[in-house]
Amino acid sequence: MFWDYLYEHRAVIAVVAYWIFSNLVESLDTPQPTDSRRYKYWFTFLHSVVGSLPRILNTKSKWLPGPDDTKNG
């Protein structure tokens, strides 16, 4: 029953998970000149991922046919 509920509301769960992940990334401290290169890399990488996900998901939705896309096929 619990798993059925999660399956039925997977879009809402994905939005909440993205929101939590983006807030965790945004809470990272800005790298200082004395910080390690590894921290600077992960800081930049995670901010790139969080910033690119909405753009990737938005452009992908334009390529997938929707329920009312009957004129193209």
N, C-alpha and C positions, 0 to 999 in steps of 0.2 A: 504494500500500500504506500509506504513512504517512497519507494523507488519509482512507483508509478506517478506519484505527485511530482517528483523531481524531473522525470522524463517529460511530463506534460508541460512543465514550466522551464524548460531548458534555456529558452531565450532570455528570460528574466534572470536566471542564475548566471548566464554568461555576462550579462550587463553588470550585475552586482560584482562578479569576480573581476571583471575589467576595472571597475571603479575602485575596488580595494587594491588591486595591483598598481594602478596608476597613482593612487594616494601613497602607497608605500614607496614607490620610486620618487615621487615628488618630495617626500620627507627626507630623502638622503641629503646629507650635508654637501655643499659645494666643495669640490676638491681644492685644497690649498697647495701652494708650491712645495710644501714639505711632505705631502701625502705620497703614497707609493704609486707607481705607474699602473699597477693592477687595479687599484681603486679608481684611478682616473679613467681607465679603459672601461670598467664595468659601469661607472657613472654615465659615461657618454653612450655606451651601448644600450643600457636600459632606458635612458631618455629617448634615444632614437627609436626603440621598439614601441614605447608608449606613445610617442608622437606620430608614428607611422601607421599603427593599427587602424585608427578610424579612417585614414585615407585609403588604406588597402581594402578594407571592408566596403567602403563606399564605392570605389571604382570597380570592385568585383561584382557588386550588385547590379551594375549597369550592363554587365556582360551576361548575366544569368537571366533567362526568360522568366517573366512574371506570369501571374495567372491571367492577366488580360492582354498578353502579348501575342495576339492572334494574327496581326497584320504582317508579321515577319516570317511566318512559317505556316 
